Structure formats: structure tokens, C-alpha cells
Amino acid sequence: MTISREWGAYLVKATMSEDELAKKGRFWPDLSEAEKSTYEEDLLLDFETQIYLFPNPIWVKIDEVLDVLRFKGDGGEVRIYPPFEVSDKSETSGAFDEVLIPEGVEKVEHAVPLPESAVRGVRMVHGTDKQLKWCRGIRVDTQSGVDSFKILTLLLEHICQFTHQWWIRAPHNPMHGPLCMGGGNNKRF
């Protein structure tokens, strides 16, 4: 079985360019040449930071996994940070926004929007142990040219195998069932 490939990926690269900001009408604060030089010497120009958002959670024991995994991979150095929690609120905050709800007794006669005062989002509450975090994000720093996807896939296979978190391999999150939003009816429904 393979790991689900339904990941969101975000690439982050640090740059400091006074010329680019000047074109936009913004300017750096006054910095000494020594401060600028220290900043430029401190940058890892051949590194990329990639932040992945997984469809399925990795359960992590609170305050147990804190070390950054560092190693040399094919083509360069790799740093993998512990999985972290993400905000699930934004994914479901407007699930029923701008939606028309069907109305009728035996047939759908028309559709109506939810009242303005109605809640538009629904959220599932996961029943994880209080000692665990529900993590769907992970940060990977790699030197340019390193295949972080390949390395991360191997890491997730090991996590599945040794922690018995089989759902990480699932093509969708088995913990996400249907979300239900309820309310009262009037005689027109």
C-alpha cells in the first residue's frame, strides 16, 4: 500500500532585496553595513523550506517528539522537523456559505439560502487521547536538488510501520465522517 499523495505543499525561500522593495515603494529600516553583511552571511542560499499539509493526521505524543532529524540525503543535507498541529477551522469555516438548501415535502420545489443568523461552518471534534496532538503539518528543509518528496514518503512509511498509524497510508482521512448541522423546521419545509 502507498502513502496518500493528497498533500498540500508550500515552498518558502528567504530573500533580502532592497532593490525589489524599492520598486514597490517600500524601504528597509536603516541598517548598518555590518548588520546587512551578518544577515547575508547567515542565509542558507542553497536551502529550501517546504511545509506539507497532510490529509490524514499523525498522532504525536505531547512533548515527546522534539528533535529535528538531520542527515545527508541524495544530493545534500536534509532537516525534518517534528509534525505540528494545523488549524482545521479554516477548512470548514464556510462549508455552508453561499449554499442553497433544497426545500419541499415530496419533491424539491425550490431552494433557499440559510438565514443570515445561521452558523455557516461545522467542525468535527477528534477524540484523541489528551496526551496526543493531532498533527497534519510537517516542515522539511533541504538543499536545492534534494528530492524531499521521496524522503518524506519513506519517513511516513516508517511512521506507519512502527507506530501502527495505518490511516496515514489511506487515500482519505478515515477519521472524517459526515459533518452534521441541525436546526428547527417550520411548516414550509
QUISULVEN-V872648 format. One record per residue. N is the residue number from 1. RES is the residue in one letter. PHI is phi in degrees with one decimal (999 if undefined). PSI is psi as a letter, one per 40 degrees, with the letter a starting at -180 (999 if undefined). OMEGA is omega in degrees with one decimal (999 if undefined). Layout:
n: [N N]
res: [RES RES]
phi: [PHI PHI]
psi: [PSI PSI]
omega: [OMEGA OMEGA]
This chain:
n: [1 2 3 4 5 6 7 8 9 10 11 12 13 14 15 16 17 18 19 20 21 22 23 24 25 26 27 28 29 30 31 32 33 34 35 36 37 38 39 40 41 42 43 44 45 46 47 48 49 50 51 52 53 54 55 56 57 58 59 60 61 62 63 64 65 66 67 68 69 70 71 72 73 74 75 76 77 78 79 80 81 82 83 84 85 86 87 88 89 90 91 92 93 94 95 96 97 98 99 100 101 102 103 104 105 106 107 108 109 110 111 112 113 114 115 116 117 118 119 120 121 122 123 124 125 126 127 128 129 130 131 132 133 134 135 136 137 138 139 140 141 142 143 144 145 146 147 148 149 150 151 152 153 154 155 156 157 158 159 160 161 162 163 164 165 166 167 168 169 170 171 172 173 174 175 176 177 178 179 180 181 182 183 184 185 186 187 188 189]
res: [M T I S R E W G A Y L V K A T M S E D E L A K K G R F W P D L S E A E K S T Y E E D L L L D F E T Q I Y L F P N P I W V K I D E V L D V L R F K G D G G E V R I Y P P F E V S D K S E T S G A F D E V L I P E G V E K V E H A V P L P E S A V R G V R M V H G T D K Q L K W C R G I R V D T Q S G V D S F K I L T L L L E H I C Q F T H Q W W I R A P H N P M H G P L C M G G G N N K R F]
phi: [999 -109.0 -76.6 -58.5 -101.8 -83.8 -102.5 -96.0 -127.5 -125.9 -103.3 -124.3 -131.5 -83.4 -141.1 -131.8 -136.7 -66.5 -64.8 -64.8 -67.2 -60.4 -62.7 -91.5 81.5 -114.9 -133.7 -70.0 -65.5 -63.8 -120.4 -73.6 -60.4 -65.7 -65.2 -64.0 -64.0 -61.3 -61.0 -65.9 -69.5 -80.8 -70.5 -96.9 -65.2 -94.9 -108.9 -126.2 -109.1 -120.3 -113.2 -104.7 -114.6 -92.5 -74.4 -115.2 -77.9 -111.6 -83.8 -125.2 -69.6 -58.4 61.4 -103.4 -103.8 -125.0 -78.4 -87.7 -82.1 -122.2 -161.7 -93.7 -107.9 -62.7 99.2 156.5 -80.9 -133.7 -127.7 -118.2 -90.9 -61.2 -57.1 -133.8 -74.7 -123.7 -83.8 -81.3 -59.1 -66.6 -72.0 -121.1 -64.3 -125.8 -58.2 -113.4 -79.7 57.0 -115.5 -99.6 -96.1 -64.2 -136.9 152.9 -96.1 -108.0 -136.1 -73.3 -94.6 -169.2 -128.2 -130.0 -77.2 -66.8 -59.4 -57.0 -82.1 -78.2 -69.0 -102.1 -121.1 -131.7 -140.3 -89.5 -102.9 -83.3 -95.6 -81.2 -58.3 -63.1 -90.3 -115.0 -108.1 -94.7 -105.0 -125.4 -117.3 -149.7 -109.5 -129.3 -104.6 -136.5 -71.6 -53.9 99.6 -81.0 -82.9 -66.6 -61.7 -62.9 -66.6 -66.5 -60.8 -63.4 -60.2 -64.1 -60.3 -66.2 -60.3 -57.9 -64.7 -92.1 -111.0 61.2 -95.0 -59.6 -66.0 -61.4 -81.5 -68.8 -70.9 -142.6 -78.0 -70.2 -82.2 -93.9 -95.0 -66.4 -97.4 -120.6 -123.5 -118.0 -171.8 -81.1 -107.4 -114.4 -67.7 -79.6 -86.9]
psi: [i i i h e g i h h h h h h h i h h d d d d d d e e i i i i h i i d d d d d d d d d e i g d e i i h h h i h i d i i h h h h h e d g e i h h h i h a h e a i h h h i i i i i i h e d d d e d f d f h f h h h i i i d d i h d i i i i i i d e i h e i i i i h i f i i e e i i g h e i i h h h i i h e h g d d d d d d d d d d d d d d e e f g d e d e i e i h e e h a i h h h i i i i a e e 999]
omega: [-178.0 178.5 176.7 180.0 -179.4 -177.6 166.8 -179.0 179.2 -178.9 -178.4 175.8 -179.9 173.6 174.2 -176.9 177.8 -179.3 -179.4 178.3 -179.8 177.8 -179.7 179.1 177.9 -176.6 177.4 170.5 179.7 177.6 177.4 177.5 179.0 178.7 178.1 -179.5 178.2 179.0 -177.7 177.6 -176.7 -178.2 171.4 -172.0 -178.2 179.4 173.4 171.5 176.9 179.4 -177.6 173.5 -177.3 175.9 -177.0 -177.0 167.6 177.6 -177.1 177.8 -177.4 176.9 177.2 -178.9 -176.7 -175.2 172.7 179.3 -178.8 177.8 174.7 177.3 175.4 175.4 177.5 -175.9 -179.9 171.5 176.8 -178.8 179.6 175.9 -179.1 179.9 174.1 178.5 176.1 -176.5 -174.6 -178.5 -176.2 -172.8 -179.6 -175.4 -178.4 177.4 179.4 179.6 175.0 -177.9 -179.8 -177.3 178.8 -178.3 179.6 175.9 175.0 -178.3 176.3 179.9 -176.8 175.4 173.2 176.4 -179.3 -177.2 -176.5 174.8 -176.4 -176.4 175.3 -178.3 174.0 175.2 179.7 -177.9 -179.9 175.4 -178.2 179.4 -176.2 171.9 178.6 -171.2 177.2 179.6 174.9 179.8 178.0 173.9 -179.7 169.1 -179.3 178.4 178.5 -179.9 -176.7 179.6 179.2 -179.3 -179.6 177.0 177.9 178.2 -179.5 175.5 178.8 177.9 177.9 -174.8 -170.7 178.0 179.5 176.5 -173.8 -175.3 178.4 179.6 -174.7 179.3 174.5 -176.2 -178.7 177.6 179.4 174.4 177.6 176.2 -175.4 174.7 -176.1 178.1 179.1 177.8 169.2 -172.7 179.7 -179.1 999]
